[in-house]
Amino acid sequence: MYEAKVECRTCKFDKPARSKHCSMCDMCVEKFDHHCVWVNQCIGLRNYKYFLTFLFLHAWLCTYGFLAGVAIVCGIVEKERLWTASFTTADGRLIKADWWIILQYITQ
């Protein structure tokens, strides 16, 4: 599978196993995985842990933002007592509030 002493056509030196030449960075990367546009560099042997930390922190931040948003919406519902509210439709009917109606009310 791997031939020893394979030379990179661009860099002109012997490539280690699983290395690849990245056309975007214009360099050979040991244990090349992919070129990441988020961090604007290749993900390889020396920066796997930093890339995984980057992904974990972004997932944590998205989860925190979602939970904070839910807490804010629940606070608005409680403050304005929307659970006990009734809404009137265009034809004059009274509708007791449910999650869907409350969500429409808050977003409008």
Contacts in CASP RR format, 6 or more apart in sequence:
PFRMAT RR
TARGET T0000
AUTHOR 0000-0000-0000
METHOD contacts of the structure
MODEL  1
MYEAKVECRTCKFDKPARSKHCSMCDMCVEKFDHHCVWVNQCIGLRNYKY
FLTFLFLHAWLCTYGFLAGVAIVCGIVEKERLWTASFTTADGRLIKADWW
IILQYITQ
2 17 0 8 1.000
5 14 0 8 1.000
6 14 0 8 1.000
6 15 0 8 1.000
7 13 0 8 1.000
7 14 0 8 1.000
7 15 0 8 1.000
8 14 0 8 1.000
8 15 0 8 1.000
8 19 0 8 1.000
8 21 0 8 1.000
8 28 0 8 1.000
9 21 0 8 1.000
10 21 0 8 1.000
10 26 0 8 1.000
10 28 0 8 1.000
11 21 0 8 1.000
11 27 0 8 1.000
11 28 0 8 1.000
13 28 0 8 1.000
15 28 0 8 1.000
16 30 0 8 1.000
18 30 0 8 1.000
18 31 0 8 1.000
18 32 0 8 1.000
19 28 0 8 1.000
19 29 0 8 1.000
19 30 0 8 1.000
19 31 0 8 1.000
19 32 0 8 1.000
20 28 0 8 1.000
20 29 0 8 1.000
20 32 0 8 1.000
21 27 0 8 1.000
21 28 0 8 1.000
21 29 0 8 1.000
22 28 0 8 1.000
22 29 0 8 1.000
22 32 0 8 1.000
22 35 0 8 1.000
22 42 0 8 1.000
24 35 0 8 1.000
24 42 0 8 1.000
25 35 0 8 1.000
25 41 0 8 1.000
25 42 0 8 1.000
27 42 0 8 1.000
29 42 0 8 1.000
29 44 0 8 1.000
29 45 0 8 1.000
30 44 0 8 1.000
30 45 0 8 1.000
30 46 0 8 1.000
31 44 0 8 1.000
31 45 0 8 1.000
32 42 0 8 1.000
32 43 0 8 1.000
32 44 0 8 1.000
33 42 0 8 1.000
33 43 0 8 1.000
33 44 0 8 1.000
33 48 0 8 1.000
34 42 0 8 1.000
34 43 0 8 1.000
35 41 0 8 1.000
35 42 0 8 1.000
35 43 0 8 1.000
36 42 0 8 1.000
36 43 0 8 1.000
36 51 0 8 1.000
38 54 0 8 1.000
39 51 0 8 1.000
39 54 0 8 1.000
41 47 0 8 1.000
43 51 0 8 1.000
73 106 0 8 1.000
76 82 0 8 1.000
76 106 0 8 1.000
77 83 0 8 1.000
77 102 0 8 1.000
77 106 0 8 1.000
82 97 0 8 1.000
82 102 0 8 1.000
82 105 0 8 1.000
82 106 0 8 1.000
83 97 0 8 1.000
83 102 0 8 1.000
84 97 0 8 1.000
85 97 0 8 1.000
86 94 0 8 1.000
86 95 0 8 1.000
86 96 0 8 1.000
86 97 0 8 1.000
87 94 0 8 1.000
87 95 0 8 1.000
87 97 0 8 1.000
87 101 0 8 1.000
87 105 0 8 1.000
88 94 0 8 1.000
88 95 0 8 1.000
89 95 0 8 1.000
95 101 0 8 1.000
97 105 0 8 1.000
END
